[in-house]
Amino acid sequence: MTGADDATRPDAPGDDATHHGAPGEDATRPAASGDDPTRRAAPGGDAGGIDVLTLGETMAAFRSAGPLRLGGTAGVSIAGAESTVAIGLARLGHRAGWVGVTGADEPGALVRRTLRAEAVDLRWARVSADAPTGLILFEPRVADLNRVTYYRAGSAGSRLAPADVARAFDAVTPRVLHVTGITCALGPGPYAAVRAAVERAHAAGATVCLDVNHRSRLWSVAEAAEALRPLLPAVDVVVASADELPVLTDADDPAAALRAGGVREVVVKLGGDGATSHHEGGTLHRPARRVPVVETIGAGDAFVAGWLSALLDGADVAGRLDRGVTTAAFAVATRGDWEGLPDRTELTLLDHEPGTALR
């Protein structure tokens, strides 16, 4: 809600809040290719610029050691689809910015501290004085199956507004804007913020990436369709699982219909079967990397982080898919949404035989 702006303050400036990446990474980051078929002319590139800007809600996350009703211990971290993508990109050496609202509370301090520590730019994050930071509970139930419970109604994250987006875009134009259906589902203010971001990015010539990320506990397929389909004329890349594509179109061949409607690339996440890209040159599939599965939560966002990283590096379709399935493999082979994501030097770790000791 835009009225919340007067009662809130921007995140405090300082070295941590404006940190764009680890020292020395700018000099080693590969330049983006100008002939990528999924991107229009890439704006930005100055020292204070942003490679990828994303917006959404990040919550304090509690992971119990067993069924919650039995009590016991829980680990505390943070979770949010968009911030997972931002962390993944920052670890790979890109300048990633997150726009969101946290509460003036300890969970909010944890969110901000963690994102700063991961070199995510928080210049346009905001602290709300009158709304709490949202919470999410992860409860392991059977093998690698987890039950997820949200406590986000009336949260600070739901106070995200177009004014937050305007502050960011008045300062920088990102090369890529990444948005998800989750943010759109949080209420009228966050949805308006996403629409404003998409419109500003598209008008500036930035690549707009939409991950459907449908959450049935937040809204129905019909509600998601009504909100997300109007965004498509300004979207360059759609990312979705196969069962999420009908949110965007009623066509029998959703990927073909989206491509015909102007989306330049449709990337379909297939979980353990890998991912498929539908693009100007046809269709290309990459299988998943084979790793022991510890936890699947966050794998889709890890895939997006890898895919966008390769896009920024100017990689071709195969290279984008390869990096996406690689970062997703790191996510499923480790516990937590983002904790196990690789840095650039670790991308080849999975090429070693299982059980290898790296000396």
Disulfide bonds with the S-S distance in Angstrom:
none
